[in-house]
């Protein structure tokens, strides 16, 4: 559902030490909005100072209530922190948006329908689903939110190697080839008790990731109460490579969609959540569930 909104305050969060143009883009958006908006509004820039600071800043920005828009001038990982902070703030009127300033910008590329300044001025707000990730046995834990995807197996391993190898098309290609050559599959135990050996498992709320790969053909999947399960069972590496090439060119086609997905790790396992790499211990229950229409954003 779309509604026209105005805002009492707009907070633009950015990392001043970003390798991209986060500061310049944040300052540019502030200046643009001062000229575009026809109503009085407090527009503030909030630089981060340490890892996780964006969560605190976003939570503080919305916790007092009111019509607050929090913009993350960042990539997918920075936006993940802002989304989690907004969700923790518990303000039903809060709205979240991202100004792509990272390497991949998967979420902004997949969801943006017009320049962000124009979208803010138009006040077109819609609700989209989030993924909620639980690691551990606490069924009632709040979990951690993902705005785009959660990936296990090949996805986080490639992400870690990309960070080591640096940004840029040639460096990224070399990093991916190096990682692919030494990658090993992983095992998990499904909810029905069966063990599976996989190369990759991605739970996705957007149709594209990593700038190049098209995960599914699903349209308007951002608010359908489900997410796609993109699963690669273990197979020879040449077949994995063919599948990756297909994802980068033609796309993978229709994928199964679910409202929740559960398994138990058998060994320590890394995973990627919206571009950020994390880890989970062995013998840990993992549950990913859809949080329907949980986030108000611009579109």
Rosetta blueprint (number, residue, H / E / L):
1 X L
2 X L
3 X E
4 X E
5 X L
6 X L
7 X L
8 X L
9 X E
10 X E
11 X E
12 X E
13 X E
14 X E
15 X E
16 X L
17 X L
18 X L
19 X L
20 X L
21 X L
22 X H
23 X H
24 X H
25 X H
26 X H
27 X H
28 X H
29 X H
30 X H
31 X H
32 X H
33 X H
34 X H
35 X H
36 X H
37 X L
38 X L
39 X L
40 X L
41 X L
42 X E
43 X E
44 X E
45 X E
46 X E
47 X E
48 X E
49 X L
50 X L
51 X L
52 X L
53 X H
54 X H
55 X H
56 X H
57 X H
58 X H
59 X H
60 X H
61 X H
62 X H
63 X H
64 X L
65 X L
66 X L
67 X L
68 X E
69 X E
70 X E
71 X E
72 X E
73 X E
74 X E
75 X L
76 X H
77 X H
78 X H
79 X H
80 X H
81 X H
82 X H
83 X H
84 X H
85 X H
86 X H
87 X H
88 X H
89 X H
90 X L
91 X L
92 X L
93 X L
94 X L
95 X E
96 X E
97 X E
98 X E
99 X E
100 X E
101 X L
102 X L
103 X L
104 X L
105 X L
106 X H
107 X H
108 X H
109 X H
110 X H
111 X H
112 X L
113 X L
114 X L
115 X L
116 X H
117 X H
118 X H
119 X H
120 X H
121 X H
122 X H
123 X L
124 X E
125 X E
126 X E
127 X E
128 X E
129 X E
130 X E
131 X E
132 X E
133 X E
134 X E
135 X E
136 X L
137 X L
138 X L
139 X L
140 X L
141 X L
142 X L
143 X L
144 X E
145 X E
146 X E
147 X L
148 X L
149 X E
150 X E
151 X E
152 X E
153 X E
154 X H
155 X H
156 X H
157 X H
158 X H
159 X H
160 X H
161 X H
162 X H
163 X H
164 X H
165 X H
166 X L
167 X L
168 X L
169 X H
170 X H
171 X H
172 X H
173 X H
174 X H
175 X H
176 X H
177 X H
178 X H
179 X H
180 X H
181 X H
182 X H
183 X L
184 X L
185 X L
186 X E
187 X E
188 X E
189 X E
190 X E
191 X L
192 X L
193 X L
194 X L
195 X E
196 X E
197 X E
198 X E
199 X E
200 X E
201 X E
202 X E
203 X E
204 X E
205 X L
206 X L
207 X L
208 X E
209 X E
210 X L
211 X L
212 X L
213 X E
214 X E
215 X L
216 X L
217 X L
218 X L
219 X L
220 X L
221 X H
222 X H
223 X H
224 X L
225 X L
226 X L
227 X E
228 X E
229 X E
230 X E
231 X E
232 X E
233 X E
234 X L
235 X L
236 X L
237 X H
238 X H
239 X H
240 X H
241 X H
242 X H
243 X H
244 X H
245 X H
246 X H
247 X H
248 X H
249 X H
250 X L
251 X L
252 X L
253 X L
254 X L
255 X L
256 X L
257 X E
258 X E
259 X L
260 X E
261 X E
262 X E
263 X E
264 X E
265 X E
266 X L
267 X L
268 X L
269 X E
270 X E
271 X E
272 X E
273 X E
274 X L
275 X L
276 X E
277 X E
278 X E
279 X E
280 X E
281 X L
282 X L
283 X L
284 X L
285 X E
286 X E
287 X E
288 X E
289 X E
290 X E
291 X E
292 X E
293 X E
294 X E
295 X E
296 X E
297 X E
298 X E
299 X L
